[in-house]
Amino acid sequence: MSPLLKRHPDCDRYAASDLDPQRKDVGVPVANLNPVLAIPACESATLQYPNIARLTYQLGRAYYKANNFTAALQQFHKSADQGFAPAQSNGDQIAGRVYKIRNPEGDQEDSCGLGA
């Protein structure tokens, strides 16, 4: 079986999106995702198969749930660059959420911190 088609049981079980048509398990809504379980499982899977964008995306979801937004965005961008559609659509939405969390007063700085 091609490594691209292989299941990565722990990462898939703990972090697969319930909205991802490529998921290999039932899928977990982000509200129910447990980052304590998902992060090590998906870090291991992405180290073994760094070119499987689905796993990279799932690692990003786990980091996001753990409020590690910088790491989450890195994984979403990497997955999007690999052509993974859910990361391409969700990356911008999540970047916007992260900006709002970091700038609750709605200051005039842009998301890069360069100012208006």
Rosetta blueprint (number, residue, H / E / L):
1 M L
2 S L
3 P L
4 L L
5 L L
6 K L
7 R L
8 H L
9 P H
10 D H
11 C H
12 D H
13 R H
14 Y H
15 A H
16 A L
17 S L
18 D L
19 L L
20 D L
21 P L
22 Q L
23 R L
24 K L
25 D L
26 V L
27 G L
28 V L
29 P L
30 V H
31 A H
32 N H
33 L L
34 N L
35 P H
36 V H
37 L H
38 A H
39 I H
40 P H
41 A H
42 C H
43 E H
44 S H
45 A H
46 T H
47 L H
48 Q H
49 Y L
50 P L
51 N L
52 I L
53 A H
54 R H
55 L H
56 T H
57 Y H
58 Q H
59 L H
60 G H
61 R H
62 A H
63 Y H
64 Y H
65 K H
66 A L
67 N L
68 N L
69 F H
70 T H
71 A H
72 A H
73 L H
74 Q H
75 Q H
76 F H
77 H H
78 K H
79 S H
80 A H
81 D H
82 Q L
83 G L
84 F L
85 A H
86 P H
87 A H
88 Q H
89 S H
90 N H
91 G H
92 D H
93 Q H
94 I H
95 A H
96 G H
97 R H
98 V H
99 Y H
100 K H
101 I H
102 R H
103 N L
104 P L
105 E L
106 G L
107 D L
108 Q L
109 E L
110 D L
111 S L
112 C L
113 G L
114 L L
115 G L
116 A L
